[in-house]
Amino acid sequence: QVQLAESGGGLVQAGGSLRLSCAASGRTFSMHGMGWFRQALGKERDFVAGISWSGGTTLYADSVKGRFTISRDNAKNMVYLQMNSLKPEDTAVYYCARQGDYGGPYTGTPWYDYWGQGTQVTVSS
């Protein structure tokens, strides 16, 4: 059984930074790509960033490119999302997710088989 637990969300002013963490259980963590998604109130869940099993390949949504950085530590079963220069439009619940395989990273939600409960990020103007 795989469990994902996000932390690090909160309230921040525009221009500020937050670092989200995702702790994963399971022995096969290092064999899977990982991703971060977000869902604003009343909107669909959107891809934010993804990282391959090795960390060697990353992918970002255009809206966060240059501001957000995804990383992972396979020894600790952790994935991180460093968010800088935050904007009010970044306000959403952020979810960590595990890809079903080691390829990618992929942007579509069907590629992901396990999800965390989410952490709220609110950016005030």
N, C-alpha and C positions, 0 to 999 in steps of 0.2 A: 504494500500500500504506500503510495506516494502522498506526502503532504507538503504544501507550500505555505509559508507564513510571511507576509509582508510587514514591514515596519518602517518608520522614518517619516511618515506623512505628517502634515500639520498646516498651520497658517503662516504665510510668509508674505511680505510686501513685494510688489513688483520690482524686478531687478535683483531679488535675492536668490538664495540657493537652498536646495535640500538634497539629501542623499537618501534614497530608498534602498532598503535591503530586503532580500528574499532568502529565507532559510528553507532548504529542501531536505526532506528525509529520503531514504532509499539508497541502496548501494550502487545503483546504475546512473547516478546523477551525471557523472562525467561523460556518459555515452549519449547524452541528449542535448540538442540545442535548447536555448531558453529565450523567452521573450517577455517584454513588458507591453501591456496594453492600457488604455484608459477609456473611461466612459463618463462623459459629462451628463448632467441631469437632462433626461429627455432625449438623449442621443444614443447612437449605436456605439458599441465597443470598437475602438480603433487601435490599430497597431502603432506602437511608439518606437520600439527598438528591439532588435534580436541579436543573438550571439550564437556562434557555432559551438559545438561540443568542446573544442580546444581553445576557444577564445580568439582564434586567428581571423575569423571573419565576423564583421558586425554590419548591421543594416539599420538605417534610421528613416523614420517618416520625414518628409521634407519640412514639416512644420517645426521639428525639433533639431534638425541637423545643425551642427555647430554650437549648440547650446547644451545638449544632453550627451552623456557618455555611458554606455553599458559596459560592464566588466563582470568577470566571474572568478571565483577562487575554488577550483575543484577539490582542493585538499580540505576545504571547510564546508563544501556543499552550499556555497553562497553565490548569489547574483546581486549585482548592485546597479543602481541607476543614479548617476550624478546629474543633477539638474541645476543649471546655472542660467542667469538672466531670465528668470521666470516672468511670465506674463499672465495677466488675468485669464486669458483664454486657455492657459494650461490647467485651470481648475477642473478637477475630475477625481473620480476614484481610480486609482492605479492598481492594476493586477499583474502579478507575476504568473507566468505559465510555462509549462514544460512541453517542448515539441515531442511528437511521437517517435521521432527518430533522430539520427545524428546529422542529417543533411541540413541544408539551408544556410542561414536562417530564413524563415518564411514569414510572410506578412498576414496570411489568412488565418482566422481563428480555427477552421477545421483541422489545421495541421497540429494543433495543441490538444493534449489529452488530459492534462491536469492543470487546475487553476487554484490560486489562492483566494482568500476572502476579500482582499482589496484593502487599500489604505487611502484615506481621503487627503487630497492636496488642495488647499485653497490659497489662491494668490489674490491679494487685495490690491486695488489700484491706488 
